[in-house]
């Protein structure tokens, strides 16, 4: 986590001076002194919200009544980069990527509604598990940020396997993190996966073949407004929404690749790392707040964006 903060502080990225006039509500304020830095967010079909607190190795649940509880202590506090990207399936199981650089703890975990966490077999082989998504069959897809790859855990059982790797997903080290930051956020829609390449400011579309294998890959868009792209989420119209962490922005990308800034630091974003649609046209986001001090700090936010998200698979 220390490496993450130092690298973030070294970034000099211009941030838009004015917000995009969206309504942003702070739902939970977190305490950075207590290690409460939220990195991932997901929302289930019932409207419960889940947040990963990276340095603490936790996943917390924010209920529809506003209560907050620790759903699972996945790994001990201070374990590498800890708990990162989140996804949730139709039955309400939560999936969390854990990057500890220790094969005994790193990987992807499934957490049931009772809070029992189980590491998915084979995911300990992923160098830096980061983003997570599921398709309609329940297959789990995980980005490997260091290797520029996507892994797949079959719903039918069995070990995780490398599913797709390409120079399109590789970082080049320009952020100065100590290793390349390539494949990061990931989202599923219909018969394709879209992956964000953090350092190359790029979104890559990968088709899924009928047999489940990876098909062709193409660049949906490459744009300076996507530099340091992180979490992704689709809306019902096929627009892709992205948290651009080091620019403290949330952008919307049309199916043709047009990029529109929706919210900025002026709206209360502070190194927003992940987003997830709720049930009623709201977009949830987390302020990871790992950059230079002066922002509003770590928080769980709700944005009124007036469009529904793609339903949970």
C-alpha positions in Angstrom: 0.0 0.0 0.0 2.9 2.4 0.7 4.1 1.9 -2.9 0.7 2.8 -4.1 0.5 6.1 -2.2 4.0 7.1 -3.1 3.4 6.5 -6.8 0.1 8.3 -6.7 1.6 11.4 -5.1 4.2 11.5 -7.8 1.6 11.8 -10.6 1.1 15.3 -12.0 -2.2 15.0 -13.9 -4.4 18.0 -14.7 -7.9 17.8 -13.2 -10.9 19.6 -14.6 -11.5 22.8 -12.8 -15.3 22.6 -12.9 -17.8 19.8 -12.2 -20.3 18.4 -14.6 -23.3 19.5 -12.4 -24.4 16.0 -11.3 -25.9 15.5 -7.9 -23.4 13.7 -5.6 -24.2 12.4 -2.2 -21.7 11.3 0.4 -23.2 8.2 1.9 -20.2 7.1 4.1 -17.2 9.1 5.1 -14.1 6.9 5.9 -11.2 7.5 8.2 -7.8 7.3 6.4 -5.9 7.3 9.7 -7.7 4.0 10.5 -6.7 2.5 7.1 -10.2 3.0 5.7 -9.4 3.5 2.0 -12.2 2.1 -0.2 -11.0 0.7 -3.5 -13.8 -1.4 -4.9 -17.6 -1.2 -5.0 -20.4 -3.5 -6.1 -24.2 -3.5 -5.7 -26.4 -6.6 -5.5 -29.9 -7.1 -6.9 -31.5 -6.2 -3.5 -29.7 -2.9 -3.3 -27.1 -3.8 -0.7 -23.7 -2.1 -1.4 -20.3 -3.7 -0.9 -17.0 -1.9 -0.5 -13.5 -3.2 -0.3 -11.2 -1.4 2.2 -7.8 -2.1 0.6 -5.3 -1.6 3.5 -7.5 -3.4 6.0 -8.1 -6.5 3.8 -11.9 -6.2 4.4 -15.1 -6.2 2.5 -17.9 -4.2 4.1 -21.6 -4.3 3.5 -23.8 -1.2 3.5 -27.4 -2.3 3.9 -30.4 -0.7 2.4 -31.2 0.7 5.9 -27.8 2.5 5.9 -26.1 0.1 8.4 -22.5 -0.8 7.8 -20.9 -4.2 8.8 -17.8 -6.1 8.0 -18.9 -8.8 5.6 -15.6 -10.6 5.6 -12.0 -10.1 6.9 -10.5 -11.6 3.7 -6.8 -11.2 4.5 -5.0 -9.6 7.5 -4.5 -5.8 7.4 -1.4 -4.7 5.6 -1.3 -7.6 3.3 0.2 -6.1 0.1 -2.4 -4.1 -1.8 -5.2 -6.0 0.0 -8.8 -6.2 -1.2 -9.4 -4.5 -4.6 -12.0 -5.0 -7.3 -15.5 -6.4 -6.5 -18.3 -8.1 -8.4 -21.5 -9.7 -7.3 -23.6 -12.5 -8.8 -27.3 -13.1 -9.0 -27.5 -15.1 -5.7 -25.7 -12.4 -3.9 -22.2 -13.9 -3.6 -19.4 -11.2 -3.6 -16.2 -11.7 -5.5 -13.1 -9.8 -4.5 -9.6 -9.6 -6.1 -6.9 -9.7 -3.5 -3.3 -8.7 -4.4 -0.8 -9.5 -1.7 2.2 -10.8 -3.7 2.0 -13.9 -1.5 0.7 -17.1 -3.2 -0.8 -18.3 0.1 -3.2 -15.4 0.2 -3.4 -13.7 -3.2 -6.1 -14.5 -5.6 -9.9 -14.1 -6.0 -12.3 -14.9 -3.2 -16.0 -15.7 -3.2 -17.8 -14.5 -0.1 -21.3 -15.9 0.6 -24.1 -13.9 2.3 -23.0 -15.3 5.7 -19.5 -13.8 5.2 -17.6 -17.1 4.5 -14.8 -16.5 2.0 -13.4 -19.1 -0.2 -10.4 -18.6 -2.6 -11.2 -19.7 -6.1 -8.8 -22.5 -7.2 -5.9 -21.4 -9.4 -6.3 -17.7 -8.8 -3.2 -17.7 -6.6 -1.3 -17.9 -10.0 -2.4 -14.5 -11.0 0.4 -12.0 -10.6 -1.8 -9.0 -9.7 -5.5 -9.7 -9.5 -7.4 -6.4 -9.8 -10.7 -6.1 -11.6 -13.5 -8.8 -11.5 -16.6 -9.4 -13.5 -19.0 -12.3 -14.3 -20.9 -13.3 -17.5 -24.4 -14.7 -17.6 -23.2 -18.3 -17.1 -21.4 -17.4 -13.9 -17.9 -17.6 -15.3 -15.6 -15.2 -13.5 -13.1 -13.0 -15.3 -10.2 -11.4 -13.6 -7.6 -8.8 -14.8 -3.9 -9.3 -14.2 -2.6 -5.8 -14.2 1.1 -6.7 -14.2 1.0 -9.2 -17.0 -1.6 -7.4 -19.2 -4.0 -10.4 -19.2 -7.4 -11.7 -18.3 -8.0 -14.9 -16.4 -11.2 -17.0 -16.4 -12.6 -19.2 -13.7 -15.2 -21.6 -15.2 -18.6 -21.6 -13.5 -18.7 -25.4 -13.9 -15.7 -25.7 -11.6 -12.0 -26.2 -12.1 -9.0 -24.0 -11.8 -8.6 -20.5 -13.1 -6.9 -20.4 -16.5 -5.3 -17.6 -18.6 -8.1 -16.5 -21.0 -6.6 -13.6 -23.0 -3.3 -11.8 -23.1 -2.1 -9.2 -25.5 0.1 -6.1 -25.9 -3.1 -4.2 -26.0 -3.5 -4.8 -22.3 0.1 -4.3 -21.2 1.2 -1.2 -19.3 4.5 0.6 -20.1 5.5 1.7 -16.6 5.0 5.4 -17.3 3.2 6.0 -14.0 6.3 4.9 -12.0 4.5 2.3 -9.8 7.5 0.0 -9.9 5.8 -2.4 -12.4 3.5 -1.8 -15.4 -0.1 -0.9 -14.8 -2.0 -2.5 -17.7 -5.3 -4.4 -17.5 -7.4 -3.0 -14.7 -11.2 -2.4 -14.7 -13.3 -5.0 -16.5 -17.0 -5.2 -17.5 -19.2 -7.8 -19.3 -22.0 -7.1 -21.7 -23.7 -9.5 -24.0 -21.0 -11.5 -25.8 -18.0 -9.3 -24.9 -15.6 -8.2 -22.2 -14.2 -4.6 -22.1 -11.0 -4.0 -20.2 -9.3 -0.7 -19.3 -5.6 -0.3 -19.8 -4.5 2.1 -17.0 -1.3 3.5 -18.4 -2.2 3.5 -22.1 -5.5 5.3 -21.6 -7.3 2.6 -23.6 -10.4 0.5 -23.5 -10.1 -2.9 -25.2 -13.1 -4.9 -26.4 -12.7 -8.7 -26.4 -15.4 -10.9 -27.9 -16.5 -14.2 -26.2 -16.8 -17.1 -28.6 -19.7 -19.6 -28.3 -17.4 -22.1 -26.7 -16.3 -19.6 -24.1 -12.9 -18.9 -25.5 -11.6 -15.4 -26.2 -12.2 -14.1 -29.7 -11.0 -11.0 -31.5 -9.8 -8.0 -29.7 -10.0 -4.3 -30.7 -9.4 -0.9 -29.2 -12.8 0.7 -28.4 -11.1 4.1 -27.7 -7.8 5.5 -26.6 -8.1 9.0 -25.2 -6.1 11.3 -22.8 -9.3 11.6 -20.7 -8.9 7.9 -19.9 -5.3 8.1 -18.6 -5.3 6.1 -15.3 -8.6 4.5 -16.1 -9.7 2.1 -13.3 -13.2 0.7 -12.6 -15.8 0.1 -15.3 -19.6 -0.4 -15.5 -22.1 -0.7 -18.3 -25.5 1.0 -18.4 -28.6 -0.4 -20.0 -28.0 1.5 -23.3 -24.5 0.0 -23.8 -22.6 3.1 -22.6 -19.5 2.2 -20.6 -18.9 4.3 -17.5 -15.3 4.6 -16.1 -13.6 5.9 -13.0 -10.4 7.6 -14.0 -8.6 7.5 -10.7 -5.7 9.9 -11.0 -7.8 12.5 -12.8 -10.5 12.3 -10.1 -13.2 12.0 -12.9 -16.0 9.7 -14.0 -16.5 9.5 -17.7 -19.1 8.0 -20.0 -18.0 6.2 -23.2 -20.6 5.7 -25.9 -20.6 2.5 -28.0 -18.8 4.4 -30.8 -16.1 5.5 -28.4 -17.1 9.1 -27.7 -15.9 10.2 -24.2 -17.9 12.6 -22.0 -16.8 13.7 -18.5 -19.7 13.3 -16.1 -18.2 14.3 -12.8 -14.9 15.7 -11.5 -13.0 16.7 -8.4 -15.3 19.8 -8.2 -18.2 17.4 -7.6 -16.4 15.8 -4.7 -14.4 13.1 -6.4 -11.0 12.3 -4.8 -9.1 9.6 -6.7 -12.3 7.7 -7.4 -11.3 4.1 -8.2 -14.5 2.1 -8.8 -18.1 2.5 -9.8 -21.2 0.3 -9.8 -24.8 1.0 -10.8 -27.6 0.7 -8.2 -31.2 -0.1 -8.9 -32.8 3.2 -9.7 -30.6 5.3 -11.9 -27.9 5.9 -9.4 -24.2 5.3 -9.7 -22.2 4.3 -6.7 -18.5 5.3 -6.5 -15.7 5.2 -4.0 -13.1 7.8 -3.3 -9.8 5.9 -2.8 -8.2 9.2 -1.9 -4.6 8.1 -2.3 -3.3 11.2 -3.9 -1.8 14.4 -2.5 -3.9 15.7 0.5 -6.4 18.4 0.1 -9.4 16.6 -1.4 -12.5 15.6 0.5 -11.0 12.3 1.5 -12.1 8.6 1.3 -15.8 8.0 0.9 -18.7 6.1 -0.5 -20.6 8.3 -2.9 -23.9 8.1 -4.8 -24.4 10.0 -8.0 -27.8 10.7 -9.6 -27.0 10.0 -13.3 -30.6 9.3 -14.5 -29.9 5.9 -16.2 -30.0 2.3 -15.0 -27.1 0.0 -15.1 -27.0 -3.3 -16.9 -28.6 -5.9 -14.6 -26.3 -8.1 -12.5 -25.7 -11.4 -14.5 
